[in-house]
Amino acid sequence: MSYQALGNLVGLILLGFVLATCSDHQLQPPTSPLRFRLKATNDSVSGSRVEYNYDVHNRFVSFTREDGSVGSVLYDDQNRYKQFEYRPGPSTSTPLRNSYAQRVDFLFKPNSKDFTTVTYFFPNGVESFAYYRHYFFDATNQLTLIQRAALDGFVGGYFSYEYTGDNITTEAPGPPSRINYPYFYTYDDKPNPYYGLITPYSLATSSGGQLEGYRWAVQQYSRNNVTETKYVTQIFPSRYKYNSQGLPVQQTDFSDGGRKITAQITFTYETF
């Protein structure tokens, strides 16, 4: 896998970080009077299983998955994300899973919600700079733009975002992205269990559904669950089953206008 491809994958995992540091848009797992948080997901189509771990303050601290890979975060003295580390497992080998260890450092701008990340890969254990990524937010702390840049200052592609309420409804690429048209999203009115979480699915791409490219930002930055993704003439439905608290317990994603199942994910929660 090329550095550019890895860069596209790694950049996605950062999207869940920043709003957790903003006081008026606290990205936390959705809660009910019993205070539920996401503990595990299991995709019966791909065989992927992920467990999420928290500290005593209910802060997300790591995820682990069935192949042994681990992603973990450190916080600074202002309770902001300081660093993210990813360690691949012994069986991390498919194109959907990053095969290099990684480190991501966070650089926050003074008196601003915007920030920059610096990503490093470690092929054969040797540190190698990969890229910068700049994140921009509006006055309400909603994500408006993600832009990639190289060490020499070359600015790569970007994605811009538009919201309806607390949900991203339009995601538009900018050159030199390989994606040429915007994505449009519709939602249910139920809590999104991924809201604010850093997930290993953020490292993955697929040929259809919400997991391709930057589109994972939509689930990390939207309060409700995507029920339909539209790209040009293609429609990718998602259907849900819910528990008595209104939280999804099963998500089924489709391609080919709803004729082919691409993912079937069950959710496990814990109280705290």
N, C-alpha and C positions, 0 to 999 in steps of 0.2 A: 504494500500500500504506500502511495506517495505521501510526502510531507503535506502537499496541498490537500489531498483527500483526508489525511489525518487531521489537518487543521480545521476542515469543515466539520468533522465529527466532534472534535474537542470543543470547538467554540460553542456548540449547543449546550454542553453541560454547564456552561457559565451562566446561562440565562436565568436559572433559578436563584442565583446568588443575590443580586443587588437589592431587590425590593425587600428582602428580609432586613436590610439595614435602614429602611426608611420608616419613620415613625407613623406616618399616616397611611401607609400601605403595607402593613405587616403581613408578609407571606408566611403563614403557618398552616399546618395541616388543618382542614376544616374541623370544627368542634361542634358538639351538641351539648345539652346539659350534662351528659355523662362524660364529656371530653374524650372523644375518640381521636386516634391518629392512625395513619396507615402503617401497618407492620410488615406486610408481605404481599407480593403479587406473583401469580403463576400463569404463564401463557401456555395453554395446552397445545397450541399449534407449533410454536418454536421450541418448547421445552424449557424456556427461560424462567428461572425463579429468582426473585430478588427480596432481600430482607433489609429493612431500614432501622437504623439505630439512633437513639437520642440520649442526651445527657439529662441530669437532674433538673435542668431549667427548661426542658422540652425543646431544646435546640437540636436540630438535625446534626449528627456528627459523622455518620458513615453509612454506606450501603455495602452489602456483600451479595454475591450472586453464585449460582450453582457451579460455575467454572472456577471458583476460587478467587476471582478478581475482587478488589476492594477499592472503594473511593472514599476519602476522608477529608475533613476540613479543619482548619484552625481559625480561631477568632482573634481579633486585636483587642486592645483595652477599651475600645468603644463599641464592642460587641458586633463588629462588622467582620465579614469574611476577609481573612488575611491571606490564606493560602489553601489551594486544593491540590491533593496528591492522588494519583491513580496508579495502582499496581496490578498488572495483569496476572491472571491465575495460570496454573500449569497447563490448562487445556484451552486457554484463550488463543484461538487460532483462526477463526472464521473471519471473513471480511466485515461482519456485523459487529465485531468486538475489537477494540483497539489493542494492538499487540505490543505497543511500547509503553514503558512507564512514563509518567508525565508529572510536571509540576506547573501550577498556575499561580502567579503572584498578582495581587490586586493593588492598584495605584489609584487612590481616591483624590479627586480634585478638591481643594479647599473651598468651602462655602458653595458647593455644587453637588447635585445628585449624580452628575455624570462621573464615569470612571473608565479606566483603561486596565486591561489585563495583559500580562506578558506570559506567554506559554512556552515551555521547554519540553522537548522530548529527550529520551535517554536510550537511543539505539545502542545495543551492546554495552549498556551501562555508562556511556559517554554523554555528558550534557550537550545538547544542541539547541540553540535558539530557534524557535519556529516562527512566531508572528506576534504582533500586537492586535488587540481588538478593542475598539472604542464603543462605549455604550452611552446613549443619549436619552434623556427623560424630559418630560414636560413639567409644568408647575404642579401637577397633581401626582407626580411620581410614576406616570405611566410611560412604558417603554415606547420610544418613537423611532429609533434608528440604531442599527448595529453596523459597524463599518470595520473592515479588516485592513491592516497596514503592515508593510514589511519593514525590516530593520533600516533599509535605505530610504524610507519615507514613501515608497510607492504605495498608493492607496488602491486596495482591491475592491471587490464587490461589496454591496450592502443590501440590507433588507429594511424597509420602513413598515411601520405598523399604525393601524387606525383602530379605534375602539368604539363600541357601543356599550355604554355603561362600564362595567368592569370586565368586559370580554373583548378580545381581539377579533375583529370581524373581517379585516382585510390585511393581507401580508404581501407586500409588493417588492420584487427584487430590483436591484440596480446593476448596471454593468460593472465588471464583466461576468456576472453570474450566468451559469448555464440555463437557469430557469428564466423564461422570457415573459411570463404573464403572472398576474397576481392570483393569490389564493383567496377564496371567500369562505367564511365559516358561519354556521348556525349552531345554537346551543340549546340545552335543556335548562331547567331552572333549579337544578340540584347541585349540592356542593361538589366541587372537583377535588378528589383526594390527592392529586399531584400538585395542587397549587402551592408553589414555593419550595417544593422538594427538588433536590438534585438527584436525578435518576440515571441509572446506566443506560436506559433507553435513549437518553440524550446523546449517547455515543453511536447510536445505530441509525442506519438508513434502510429503507425498504422500497419496493417497487410501487407501492401504493399505500393509501391511508395516511394517518397523521404523523407517522414516524419518519417520513422522508425529509431530509435536509433540515432547514431551520424550523420546520413546522412544529417541532417539539416546543418551541417558545410559546406557542399558542396555549398548550396545556399548562405550562409552568406559570404563565402570566394571566390566565383567565380564571375567574372564580367558578365558572360552571363548566359542564362537560360538552365537548363538541359532538353534535349529532350528525353533521353533514359537512364535508369538505368539497368544494367545487373548484376545479382547475380547468379553464377553457370549457370544453363540453363534457369533461369527465366528472362524475359524482361518486364520492366515497362515503357511504353511510356508516354510522356507528350506532349500535343499539345497546341498551343498558337494562339490567335488572337492579332493583334497589332494595335496601333493608328498611326496617321501620323508622330509622333515623333519616332516611332519604339519601343515604350514601350508596354509591354503586357497589354491588357485590359481584357483578359480571359485566364485562364490556366485550362486545363482538364487533370487529371491524370488517368491512367488506370492500372489495374492488369490483370492477366490471358492473357498476351500477347496482350493486347489491347481490350479485350472483355468486361471488367467490369470497369465502371467509379467509382473511389474511391474519387475523389475530383473535384469540378468545381468552381474555384475561379475567381471572378471579382475584378478588381483593380480600385480604384479611386485615382486621383492625384490632387495636388494643385500647383499653382505657388507661387513663393516667390522672 
